[in-house]
Amino acid sequence: MTQKKVDLFKVSLGTVAVLIIAVIMKLGAPIFVKIAIAGFFALLISPTVKKTTRWVDDLLRRVFRKYRRRSDKSQSGLADVIGTALVLVMALTIASVFFFLIYGTMSMMLGRKDDMVSNVVTPVFDFVETAQTEWIPDIYSRLGMNDLEQVPFQTDSTVTSGKVPRSVVEDSSFSLSSIAPTAAGLVGSVSSALFNTVIIVMLTVFMVNGRRIFSKKIKKMDTATFQRYQELIGGVERVPRKYLLAKLVTSALTGLLIGVALIVMGFQPDEAIIWGTTAMVFNFIPFFGSLAAGVMIALYVMSVHGIQQGVIAAAVVLIINNIISNVIEPNYFGDVLPIGKVTILLCVIIWGYIWGLLGIFLAVPLTIITKVLLEHLIGRNSLVVLMEV
């Protein structure tokens, strides 16, 4: 078998393996998503847990005499438990705050549905009606197409009364009101959310502690194996963590500027905080997140102050996102993203298809980890270089 055939066989085998893994991950999404989220949190909180554990260790040694004996191992176990618990409580508190702020965003949107119909939907229908009844026939007339058969511009669902068709209002009202769950559905949703939260917290604790225990165990092996493990784990933890920290800084700056802009436009501080936080969270989604946040903010501003202010708000959000994405991120955080924009777009689409919305949020960190693993395990080959495009 020639070398060309061998390479072709390897590529084919690798493609089949990737497809099989993708199918398995999609079918096992309820399990793998929890593991991925737990790994994501473990990656973020591991340095904080380590520092907190040391602080608790020092505190215990100062307060309790029996823990001052270096040979007493009960101290280290207690410090690990307290340090991990403190960091988890802090992380869950922050996550809960973000959840309730996003929930407040959805509540504000639903509370403004009537204003959106009158200030957004009605002008759109008026514009479409004007185009159908005046502009398009005028264009036909200017083109000398008066002899053509009259085109039926109106559809069965459109009533040329200058108002939104009743069916549209009823349908939109029904679809919006149907979002509110029943009591039984609410209980089931809350129970499922609590169960998933407990599972993710337990997995996170096991991963944080297991990583430390495994590091201690592998120290007893030969030096070469330990060094190779340290380089691999160090790269897997360091690169995504640097990206997430940089993204957190730029996303927080985005949310802050958008919140200030909304206050300048006359909105209440609580509304500005909610929409600024929404923009911050959605900014973690590459390409599409800032667009979705901008659309929601523009629709909300339109429902309160009309289309003109909504367009201004959309322009402000667009300018802020472009300045941060194209000026601040490349100049100050340009070296923290080891994958290219094409790879980012593809990974968002692929992970979003496999795991849905959570896959979209985790797409970039998961792809960065995959790239670092490939670079350490098989070297810097053509596939690794291709991921930088």
C-alpha positions in Angstrom: 0.0 0.0 0.0 1.4 3.3 -1.1 1.9 6.3 1.3 -0.9 8.2 -0.5 -3.4 5.4 0.1 -2.3 5.1 3.8 -2.9 8.9 4.3 -6.3 8.6 2.6 -7.2 5.7 4.8 -6.2 7.6 7.9 -8.2 10.7 6.9 -11.3 8.5 6.1 -10.9 6.7 9.4 -10.6 9.9 11.3 -13.7 11.4 9.6 -15.7 8.3 10.4 -14.5 8.5 14.0 -15.4 12.1 14.3 -18.9 11.5 13.0 -19.4 8.6 15.3 -18.3 10.7 18.3 -20.7 13.5 17.2 -23.6 11.1 17.0 -22.8 9.6 20.4 -22.5 13.1 21.9 -25.9 14.2 20.4 -27.7 11.1 21.6 -26.1 11.3 25.0 -26.6 15.1 25.3 -28.5 14.9 28.7 -25.4 13.3 30.2 -22.6 14.9 28.3 -24.0 18.4 28.7 -23.9 18.1 32.5 -20.4 16.8 32.4 -19.3 19.6 30.1 -20.9 22.3 32.3 -19.3 20.8 35.4 -15.9 20.7 33.7 -16.4 24.3 32.6 -17.1 25.4 36.2 -14.3 23.3 37.5 -11.9 24.9 35.1 -13.0 28.4 36.2 -13.0 27.9 40.0 -10.0 25.6 40.4 -7.5 28.5 41.0 -10.0 30.2 43.4 -10.5 27.0 45.2 -6.8 26.5 45.6 -6.2 30.0 47.0 -9.3 29.8 49.3 -8.1 26.4 50.6 -4.7 27.9 51.5 -6.4 30.8 53.2 -8.7 28.5 55.2 -5.6 26.3 56.0 -3.8 29.3 57.5 -6.8 30.4 59.4 -7.3 27.0 60.9 -3.7 26.8 62.0 -4.0 30.2 63.7 -7.3 29.5 65.5 -7.0 25.8 66.5 -3.8 24.5 68.1 -4.3 20.9 67.1 -4.1 21.9 63.4 -0.7 23.5 63.8 0.9 20.1 63.7 2.1 19.7 60.2 1.8 15.9 60.5 -2.0 16.2 61.2 -3.7 15.5 57.9 -7.2 16.2 59.2 -6.5 19.9 58.7 -5.9 19.6 55.0 -9.1 17.6 54.4 -11.2 20.1 56.4 -9.6 23.1 54.6 -10.4 21.5 51.3 -14.0 21.0 52.2 -14.5 24.5 53.6 -12.6 26.1 50.7 -14.5 24.2 48.0 -17.8 24.9 49.7 -17.1 28.7 50.0 -16.2 29.0 46.3 -19.2 26.9 45.2 -21.6 29.0 47.2 -20.1 32.2 45.7 -20.3 30.8 42.2 -23.9 29.6 42.6 -24.9 33.0 44.0 -23.4 34.8 41.0 -25.0 32.3 38.6 -28.4 32.9 40.4 -28.1 36.6 40.0 -27.4 36.3 36.3 -30.4 33.9 35.9 -32.8 36.2 37.7 -31.6 39.2 35.6 -32.2 37.2 32.4 -35.6 36.2 33.7 -36.3 39.9 34.4 -35.4 40.6 30.7 -37.9 38.0 29.5 -40.6 39.4 31.9 -40.0 42.9 30.7 -40.3 41.8 27.1 -43.6 40.0 27.8 -44.9 43.0 29.8 -44.4 45.2 26.8 -46.1 42.9 24.3 -49.0 45.3 23.8 -46.7 48.3 23.3 -44.6 46.2 20.8 -47.8 45.5 18.8 -48.8 49.2 18.7 -45.3 50.7 18.3 -43.5 48.0 16.3 -45.9 45.6 14.6 -48.4 48.2 13.5 -45.9 50.5 11.8 -44.4 47.5 10.0 -47.8 46.5 8.7 -48.5 50.1 7.7 -45.2 50.2 5.8 -46.0 46.9 4.0 -49.5 48.1 3.2 -48.2 51.4 1.7 -45.7 49.5 -0.3 -48.3 47.1 -1.7 -51.0 49.7 -2.5 -48.9 52.8 -3.6 -45.2 52.2 -4.2 -45.3 48.9 -6.1 -48.1 50.0 -8.5 -46.2 53.3 -9.1 -43.1 51.3 -10.0 -45.1 49.2 -12.4 -46.6 52.4 -13.9 -43.2 54.0 -14.4 -41.9 50.8 -16.1 -44.8 50.9 -18.6 -46.4 47.8 -17.2 -49.9 49.1 -16.8 -51.3 46.6 -19.2 -50.3 43.7 -17.0 -52.9 41.9 -15.1 -53.6 43.5 -11.7 -51.4 41.8 -9.1 -53.3 40.8 -5.9 -51.2 42.5 -3.4 -53.3 41.7 -0.4 -53.5 38.3 1.2 -56.3 36.7 3.0 -54.8 37.6 6.4 -54.2 41.3 5.6 -56.9 43.9 6.1 -56.3 47.3 4.5 -57.6 49.3 7.4 -54.4 50.9 8.6 -54.3 48.7 11.6 -52.8 45.3 12.5 -55.1 42.5 11.5 -57.0 41.1 14.4 -55.8 37.6 13.6 -52.2 38.7 13.9 -52.9 40.3 17.3 -54.8 37.3 18.5 -52.1 34.9 17.4 -49.3 37.0 18.9 -51.2 37.3 22.1 -51.9 33.6 22.3 -48.3 32.7 21.5 -46.9 35.1 24.1 -49.4 34.1 26.8 -48.8 30.4 26.1 -45.2 30.8 27.3 -46.4 31.0 30.9 -46.4 27.4 32.2 -49.1 25.8 34.2 -48.7 25.1 37.9 -47.9 21.4 37.2 -45.5 22.3 34.5 -43.8 24.9 36.7 -43.3 22.3 39.5 -41.8 19.9 37.0 -39.5 22.5 35.6 -38.3 23.6 39.0 -37.8 20.0 40.1 -35.8 19.2 37.0 -33.7 22.4 37.3 -32.9 21.6 41.0 -32.0 18.0 40.1 -29.7 19.1 37.3 -28.1 21.7 39.5 -27.4 19.2 42.2 -25.8 16.8 39.7 -23.7 19.5 38.2 -22.5 20.8 41.6 -21.6 17.2 42.6 -19.7 16.6 39.4 -17.9 20.0 39.8 -16.8 19.1 43.4 -15.6 15.7 42.3 -13.6 17.1 39.3 -11.9 19.8 41.4 -10.9 17.4 44.2 -10.2 14.6 41.7 -7.8 16.8 39.8 -5.8 17.5 42.9 -5.8 13.9 44.1 -4.7 12.7 40.6 -1.9 15.3 40.6 -0.6 13.9 43.9 -0.8 10.3 42.7 1.0 11.0 39.5 3.8 12.7 41.4 4.8 9.2 42.6 5.3 8.0 39.0 8.4 8.6 36.9 9.5 12.2 36.3 8.9 12.1 32.5 5.3 11.0 32.9 4.6 13.6 35.6 6.2 16.3 33.4 4.2 15.3 30.4 1.0 15.3 32.5 1.7 18.7 33.9 2.3 20.2 30.5 -0.9 18.7 29.1 -3.1 19.7 32.0 -1.4 23.1 32.2 -2.1 23.9 28.6 -5.7 22.6 28.8 -6.4 24.7 31.8 -4.4 27.9 31.0 -5.5 28.6 27.5 -9.3 28.4 27.9 -9.0 30.2 31.2 -7.2 33.1 29.7 -9.8 33.3 26.9 -12.7 33.2 29.4 -11.1 35.9 31.6 -10.6 38.2 28.6 -14.1 37.5 27.3 -15.5 38.3 30.8 -13.7 41.6 30.9 -14.8 42.6 27.4 -18.4 41.4 27.9 -18.6 43.3 31.2 -17.4 46.4 29.4 -19.9 45.9 26.7 -22.8 45.5 29.2 -21.6 48.6 31.2 -21.4 50.8 28.1 -24.8 49.7 26.9 -26.3 50.2 30.3 -24.9 53.8 30.5 -26.2 54.5 27.0 -29.7 53.4 28.0 -29.6 55.6 31.1 -28.6 58.5 28.8 -31.6 57.7 26.6 -33.9 58.1 29.6 -34.4 54.6 30.9 -34.6 53.7 34.5 -31.4 52.3 36.2 -33.0 49.0 36.9 -33.9 48.6 33.2 -30.4 49.6 32.2 -28.9 47.1 34.6 -31.1 44.3 33.2 -30.4 45.0 29.6 -26.7 45.6 30.3 -26.4 42.2 32.0 -28.3 40.6 29.1 -25.8 42.1 26.6 -22.9 40.9 28.8 -24.2 37.3 28.9 -25.1 37.1 25.2 -21.7 38.5 24.3 -20.2 35.1 25.2 -21.9 33.7 22.1 -19.6 34.5 19.1 -21.1 36.4 16.2 -24.8 35.8 17.0 -24.9 36.8 20.7 -24.4 40.5 20.3 -26.8 40.5 17.3 -29.5 38.8 19.4 -29.0 41.2 22.3 -29.1 44.2 20.0 -32.3 43.1 18.4 -34.0 42.5 21.8 -32.8 45.9 23.1 -34.0 47.7 19.9 -37.4 46.0 20.1 -37.8 47.0 23.8 -36.8 50.6 23.1 -39.2 50.7 20.1 -42.0 49.5 22.4 -41.3 52.4 24.8 -40.2 55.3 22.7 -41.1 54.4 19.1 -39.2 53.2 16.1 -36.9 56.3 15.8 -35.4 55.7 19.3 -35.2 52.0 18.7 -33.1 52.6 15.6 -30.8 54.9 17.6 -30.5 52.2 20.3 -29.7 49.5 17.7 -27.0 51.8 16.2 -25.5 52.5 19.6 -25.3 48.8 20.4 -23.8 48.1 17.0 -21.1 50.8 17.5 -20.2 49.6 21.0 -19.9 46.0 19.9 -17.8 46.9 16.9 -15.4 49.0 18.9 -14.9 46.3 21.6 -14.7 43.4 19.1 -12.5 45.1 16.5 -10.4 47.5 18.6 -10.2 46.5 22.2 -10.2 42.7 21.9 -7.5 42.4 19.1 -5.2 45.0 20.8 -5.4 43.9 24.4 -6.5 40.2 24.1 -5.4 39.2 20.7 -3.1 36.4 21.8 -5.6 34.6 24.1 -7.7 33.0 21.3 -5.7 30.2 19.6 -8.4 29.4 17.0 -9.5 31.4 13.9 -12.8 33.1 13.1 -13.8 30.4 10.5 -13.2 27.7 13.1 -15.3 29.7 15.7 -18.2 30.0 13.3 -18.1 26.3 12.4 -17.8 25.2 16.0 -20.7 27.4 17.1 -22.9 25.9 14.4 -21.8 22.3 15.1 -21.9 22.5 18.9 -25.2 24.3 18.7 -26.6 21.5 16.6 -25.3 18.9 19.0 -26.2 20.4 22.3 -28.5 23.3 21.5 -28.2 26.7 23.3 -25.7 25.4 25.9 -23.6 24.0 23.1 -23.5 27.5 21.6 -22.3 29.0 24.9 -19.6 26.2 25.4 -18.6 26.0 21.8 -15.4 28.2 21.9 -14.0 26.8 25.2 -14.6 23.2 24.1 -13.0 23.9 20.7 -10.0 25.5 22.4 -9.5 22.5 24.7 -9.8 20.2 21.7 -7.1 22.2 19.8 -4.8 22.2 22.8 -5.2 18.5 23.3 -4.5 17.8 19.6 -1.4 20.0 19.7 0.0 18.2 22.7 -0.9 14.6 21.6 -0.2 14.6 17.9 1.9 17.7 17.4 1.4 20.8 15.3 0.2 19.1 12.1 -2.0 20.4 9.3 -5.3 19.9 11.2 -4.1 22.0 14.2 -2.9 24.8 11.8 -6.2 24.6 10.0 -8.0 25.3 13.2 -6.2 28.7 13.4 -7.9 29.9 10.2 
